[in-house]
C-alpha cells in the first residue's frame, strides 16, 4: 500500500496496482487518487451493481472512473451515493 496526503487533505491508502500510470510518486494528484479509490470500491461491489444503483450506464461508470476520467459532479455524487460513500468539503 502506498500512502500520501492529497496536498492538504486526508491520507489515501491505495495498493500500487490501483494507481494511474502517471502517478509515479506522491504529489498533488487528488483527482486521480480519488477516482482510483472509487473505482476500487466500485469493482469490489460490482461495477454493474453500482451503475444500476447510480442510474448510470455501466460503460459510463468505466469511463468516468478510468485513469483519464473527468466525471461531472452529478456523476461523481451519484457514484459516491451508490457505493455508500459521502463527499465532504472543509474550509
N, C-alpha and C positions, 0 to 999 in steps of 0.2 A: 504494500500500500504506500502511496505517495501522499503526503500531507502538505498543504500550504494554505496560506491565507490569501483570499482574493483581494488584495490591496488593503482594505480596512474591514473586511467582512469576516464571517466565521470561517473556521478551518474546514476544508473539504477533505475527505479521505476517499481516494479512488484507487482501485487497482491500476497499475500502469497500462494494462491492456485496454482500458476504457478511455484513456486519454486520446484526444485528437492527435493526428500525426504531427501537427505543427506545435504541439505543447511539449517541448523537449525539456524545459526546466520551469521551476516555479516562477510565475510572474503574474501580471495583472490581466489574465485572460479569463475573467469571471464568467463571461457568457459561454465560452467553450466548456468550462468546467461544469457549469450548471446544466447545460444540455447533455453532457456526458453522464452526469449523475442521474438526471431524469430519464435518460434512455436506459440506463442500467436498471433502474427501478421499474420502468415500463416493461422491459424484457422479462424481468423476474415475475411480474404479474400477468404477462402475456400481452403483447402489443395489440392483438385483435380485441382482447377484453377491454383494455384501456381505451382504445379507439372507440369502441361501442359506447362505453360509459361517458366519454367526452363528446360524443356526437360528431366525430371527425372521421373521414375515410382513413382506413389503415395506411394507405400509401402516403397520405398527408402527414401522418404521425412519423413515419420513417423519414420523410423529407425534412420535417421540422426539427427532428432530433439528430439529424446527420451532423457530422463534424463541420459542415459548411451551412448548417441550418440557420435560418433567421426568422423564427416564428413571430407572428403578430402577438401582441399582448393578449388578445382574445384567445388565441390558440394556446399560448403558454398557460394562461389561467385555467382553461378547460382541461388541459393535461395534468396540471398540478391537482386540480379538484378530483379528477378521475383516479389519480394514484393515491389520494388521501393526504396530499401534502398541502401546505399553506405557504404563501409568499408574504414576507414581512418587510416593511420598509422602516428604517430607523434614521433619525436625524441626530 
